[in-house]
Amino acid sequence: MKTNIPQNTNNTAHEQAQEWFIKLQAEPDNQPLLDQFKQWLEQKEEHETLYLETCLLWQDMGTATEKVVSSAEEDARKTQGSHRKLETPKHVPKWFSKQRVLPALSVTTLFVLVVALLPPHLWYSPDYFTTVGEQQTIRLADGSTLHLNSQSAVNVNYSDSFRSIELLYGEAFFEVAKSKTQPFRVSSQGVIATAVGTAFNVRQLEHEVQTTLTEGKLKVDFPRHNQEKIASLTLEAGQGVSFSKDTGSLSLTKNHELYLPDWKRHLLRLDDVPLSDVVALLNRHYSQKLVLLDIDRRAEKITGVIPLGDLDLTLKMLNKSLHLEANTLFHRLVLLR
């Protein structure tokens, strides 16, 4: 049985602590794994502290959150109709003896809070990925350049007849080296963008896939929806298209004609984007996790530009324009209501 946890250089010590936590919940009696865990604890003094913090966060999150989300929990209770308790971790270090069971939270609220803390690359095996707040530029084998935005991941598959990239999650900008014999294809949630030599951006949201062309021409194919034929269109430079994964509808947009996408200029441009997606996009850039508690406001559409790199400024903008109040827990969660 493979028990080793790769210590990816992209991972922070805090993310490594979370990975150990998840692995030990799945295999609490795996002695080789426990030995490796002990070695990791002894590598640095901060490792023990970070792992304890992870355990405490899971155990105490329910009590602290209950005080802040009582109204949201009541809404979820009416719609969900059922609750469950999350038990304390199966494995905690010997230096941590208190064990309590989380108070019952609504399934929806608890799930959102827990998932918000976990780095998404734990659920994938990507060829390339970035963590929160990190951006990366990769030179591919054919001379094309891949720019990964924060908290994004891709798989790369090249052959003699094609060049294929799968955007697993997040956002990426592609500068494609020309090749008449090897089309360059990027797939994202069933949407396939095909180029010979061009530059374009692909962004994955909860309910949409957005493709924006900044140079050249780009053929975009969309998946079948309700037994309809697969749609296809060609974008010109400066054009973009949004594909709704829920309805299969397409929305063409006319964007600026600048070569680089907005995120490369440290801006987050929002064109009629649901508030839930705005929160998800911000979470790709900041180590503190934002959680929208008001379920009724998730679909509220937002238009505007948010400068990246200053969370305090962003929270002030959200408060002033959307009347969203922010409450911080454990220095890691920011609850918006």
C-alpha positions in Angstrom: 0.0 0.0 0.0 1.3 3.4 -0.9 1.4 5.6 2.2 3.8 8.3 1.3 2.4 11.8 1.0 4.3 13.9 -1.5 5.6 17.1 -0.1 5.0 19.2 -3.1 7.1 22.4 -3.1 3.9 24.3 -3.9 2.4 23.3 -0.6 2.6 25.5 2.5 3.2 23.9 5.9 -0.4 24.7 6.7 -1.6 22.8 3.6 0.7 19.9 4.5 -1.0 19.7 7.9 -4.4 19.6 6.3 -3.2 16.8 4.0 -2.0 14.8 6.9 -5.2 15.4 8.7 -7.3 14.0 5.8 -5.0 11.0 5.2 -5.0 10.1 8.9 -8.8 10.2 9.0 -8.9 7.6 6.2 -6.2 5.3 7.6 -6.0 5.9 11.4 -4.5 2.5 12.0 -1.9 2.5 9.2 1.4 2.3 11.2 3.8 3.1 8.3 1.7 6.2 7.7 1.8 7.2 11.4 5.6 6.8 11.3 5.8 9.2 8.4 3.5 11.6 10.2 5.8 11.5 13.2 8.8 12.3 11.0 6.9 15.2 9.5 6.1 16.6 12.9 9.7 16.5 13.9 10.9 18.3 10.8 10.0 21.7 12.1 8.6 23.1 15.4 5.7 24.8 13.6 4.4 21.5 12.2 3.1 20.3 15.5 1.4 23.7 16.1 -0.2 23.7 12.6 -1.5 20.2 13.0 -3.0 21.0 16.4 -4.6 24.2 14.8 -6.2 22.0 12.1 -7.7 19.6 14.7 -8.9 22.5 16.9 -10.5 24.2 13.8 -12.5 21.1 13.0 -13.6 20.6 16.6 -14.4 24.2 17.6 -15.7 25.5 14.3 -19.3 24.4 15.0 -19.5 26.2 18.4 -18.0 29.4 17.2 -19.9 29.4 13.9 -23.2 28.7 15.6 -23.1 32.2 17.2 -22.6 33.9 13.9 -24.8 31.9 11.6 -28.0 31.3 13.7 -30.2 33.0 11.2 -28.6 31.3 8.2 -28.9 28.0 10.0 -32.6 28.5 10.6 -33.1 29.2 6.8 -31.2 26.0 6.0 -33.2 24.0 8.6 -36.4 25.0 6.8 -35.1 23.9 3.4 -33.0 20.9 4.4 -35.2 19.4 7.0 -32.4 17.2 8.3 -29.1 17.6 10.3 -26.2 15.4 11.2 -23.3 15.6 13.6 -19.6 15.5 12.5 -17.5 13.5 14.9 -14.1 14.6 16.1 -11.0 13.4 14.3 -10.1 9.7 14.7 -6.5 10.6 15.1 -5.1 13.4 17.2 -1.6 13.7 18.7 -0.9 12.5 22.2 -0.5 16.1 23.3 -4.1 16.8 22.5 -6.4 14.9 24.8 -9.8 16.7 24.7 -12.3 15.2 22.4 -15.7 16.6 21.7 -18.4 16.1 19.1 -19.4 19.1 16.9 -22.7 20.6 17.7 -25.3 19.8 15.0 -25.1 22.3 12.1 -27.2 22.4 9.0 -25.8 20.0 6.4 -25.5 22.9 3.9 -23.7 25.3 6.3 -21.3 22.7 7.6 -20.4 21.3 4.2 -19.6 24.8 2.9 -17.4 25.6 5.9 -15.5 22.4 5.7 -14.9 22.4 2.0 -13.8 26.0 2.1 -10.8 25.0 4.2 -9.5 22.2 1.9 -7.1 23.0 -1.0 -8.8 21.5 -4.1 -5.6 19.8 -5.5 -6.2 17.2 -2.7 -9.0 15.8 -4.8 -7.1 15.8 -8.1 -3.7 14.6 -9.5 -2.9 17.5 -11.7 0.3 17.9 -13.8 0.5 21.6 -12.8 -1.3 23.5 -10.0 -1.2 26.7 -8.0 -2.2 27.3 -4.5 -4.1 30.3 -3.0 -2.5 33.6 -4.0 0.1 31.9 -6.2 0.5 32.4 -10.0 2.7 30.3 -12.2 4.1 30.5 -15.8 5.0 27.2 -17.5 6.8 26.7 -20.8 5.3 23.7 -22.5 7.2 21.2 -24.7 5.9 22.8 -28.0 7.0 26.3 -27.1 3.5 27.4 -25.9 3.2 29.2 -22.6 0.7 28.3 -19.9 -0.1 31.0 -17.3 -1.9 29.5 -14.2 -4.0 31.9 -12.1 -4.3 31.4 -8.4 -5.7 28.1 -7.1 -5.9 26.5 -10.6 -4.9 23.2 -12.1 -4.4 21.5 -15.4 -3.4 18.2 -17.0 -1.3 18.2 -20.1 -1.4 15.5 -22.8 0.7 15.9 -26.0 1.0 13.5 -28.9 2.2 13.7 -32.6 -1.3 14.6 -33.8 -2.6 16.9 -31.0 -1.9 19.1 -28.0 -4.5 18.7 -25.3 -4.9 20.6 -22.0 -7.6 19.9 -19.4 -8.4 22.8 -17.1 -9.5 20.9 -13.9 -10.5 24.0 -12.0 -9.6 27.7 -11.8 -8.4 29.9 -14.6 -5.6 29.8 -17.2 -4.2 32.0 -20.0 -2.7 30.3 -23.0 -0.1 31.7 -25.5 -0.2 29.1 -28.2 2.8 28.3 -30.5 1.7 27.9 -34.1 1.4 24.4 -35.5 -0.7 23.4 -38.5 -0.3 19.7 -37.8 -1.0 19.8 -34.1 -4.2 21.6 -33.0 -4.1 23.0 -29.5 -7.2 22.0 -27.5 -8.2 23.2 -24.1 -11.2 21.4 -22.4 -13.1 22.7 -19.4 -16.3 21.1 -18.2 -17.1 19.8 -21.7 -16.3 23.1 -23.5 -13.4 22.7 -26.0 -11.4 25.6 -27.4 -9.2 24.8 -30.4 -6.4 27.0 -31.7 -3.5 26.8 -34.1 -1.7 29.9 -32.9 -3.4 32.4 -30.7 -3.8 33.7 -27.1 -6.9 33.1 -25.0 -8.1 32.8 -21.4 -10.4 30.1 -19.9 -12.1 30.6 -16.5 -14.2 28.0 -14.7 -17.0 29.1 -12.4 -19.6 27.1 -10.5 -22.2 27.3 -13.2 -20.3 28.7 -16.2 -17.2 28.3 -18.3 -15.9 31.6 -19.7 -13.6 31.8 -22.7 -12.0 35.1 -23.9 -9.8 35.5 -26.9 -7.1 38.2 -26.9 -5.3 37.5 -30.1 -6.0 35.5 -33.4 -9.0 33.3 -33.9 -10.4 30.6 -31.7 -13.0 27.8 -32.4 -15.1 26.9 -29.4 -17.3 23.8 -29.2 -19.9 23.3 -26.5 -21.4 20.1 -25.0 -24.7 18.6 -25.9 -27.6 19.9 -23.7 -31.1 18.3 -23.7 -30.3 16.2 -26.8 -29.5 19.3 -28.9 -26.7 19.2 -31.4 -23.3 20.3 -30.2 -22.9 24.1 -30.8 -19.8 25.7 -32.3 -18.6 29.2 -32.9 -15.5 31.1 -33.8 -14.3 34.0 -31.7 -12.4 37.1 -33.0 -9.8 38.9 -30.9 -11.6 40.9 -28.1 -14.6 38.6 -28.0 -15.6 36.2 -25.2 -18.3 33.6 -24.7 -19.9 32.3 -21.5 -21.5 28.8 -21.5 -24.1 28.0 -18.8 -23.6 24.4 -17.5 -27.2 24.5 -16.2 -29.1 25.6 -19.2 -26.7 25.1 -22.1 -27.1 28.7 -23.1 -24.4 30.9 -24.7 -23.7 34.5 -24.0 -21.3 36.5 -26.3 -19.4 39.4 -24.9 -17.3 42.2 -26.3 -14.2 42.7 -24.1 -11.3 45.1 -24.2 -8.6 44.4 -26.8 -5.7 44.2 -24.4 -3.5 41.2 -24.9 -3.2 40.1 -21.3 -6.3 39.0 -19.3 -7.5 41.1 -16.3 -6.0 38.8 -13.7 -2.5 39.2 -15.1 -3.0 42.9 -14.3 -4.1 42.1 -10.8 -7.8 42.9 -11.4 -10.9 40.9 -11.0 -13.5 42.0 -13.7 -17.1 41.0 -13.0 -19.7 41.2 -15.8 -23.0 40.1 -14.3 -21.4 37.4 -12.2 -23.4 35.7 -9.4 -22.3 36.6 -5.9 -21.5 33.0 -5.1 -19.0 33.0 -8.0 -17.5 36.3 -6.9 -16.8 34.8 -3.5 -15.3 31.7 -5.1 -13.0 33.8 -7.3 -11.8 35.9 -4.3 -11.0 32.6 -2.5 -8.5 31.7 -5.2 -6.4 34.8 -4.2 -6.5 35.0 -0.4 -5.4 32.6 2.3 -8.4 33.6 4.4 -11.5 31.8 3.2 -14.7 33.8 2.5 -18.0 32.0 3.1 -21.3 33.5 1.9 -23.9 32.6 4.6 -27.0 34.2 3.0 -28.2 31.5 0.7 -30.8 33.8 -0.8 -28.1 36.1 -2.2 -26.0 33.5 -3.9 -27.6 34.2 -7.3 -27.4 38.0 -7.0 -25.5 39.4 -10.1 -22.5 41.7 -9.7 -20.8 43.9 -12.2 -17.6 45.9 -11.6 -13.9 45.7 -11.1 -12.1 44.6 -7.9 -8.4 45.2 -7.4 -6.6 42.1 -6.2 -4.0 42.0 -3.4 -5.9 43.9 -0.6 -8.5 41.8 1.2 -9.4 44.6 3.6 -10.2 46.9 0.7 -12.2 44.3 -1.0 -14.3 43.6 2.2 -14.9 47.4 2.5 -16.1 47.5 -1.1 -18.4 44.6 -0.6 -19.8 46.2 2.5 -20.3 49.6 0.9 -21.8 48.4 -2.4 -23.6 45.2 -1.3 -24.1 45.8 2.5 -22.2 42.5 3.3 -20.9 42.4 6.8 -17.7 40.3 7.5 -17.0 38.3 10.6 -13.6 36.6 11.0 -13.1 33.3 12.8 -9.7 31.7 13.7 -8.0 34.2 11.5 -8.8 31.9 8.6 -12.6 32.1 7.9 -14.4 35.3 6.9 -18.1 34.8 7.2 -20.2 37.2 4.9 -23.8 37.9 5.7 
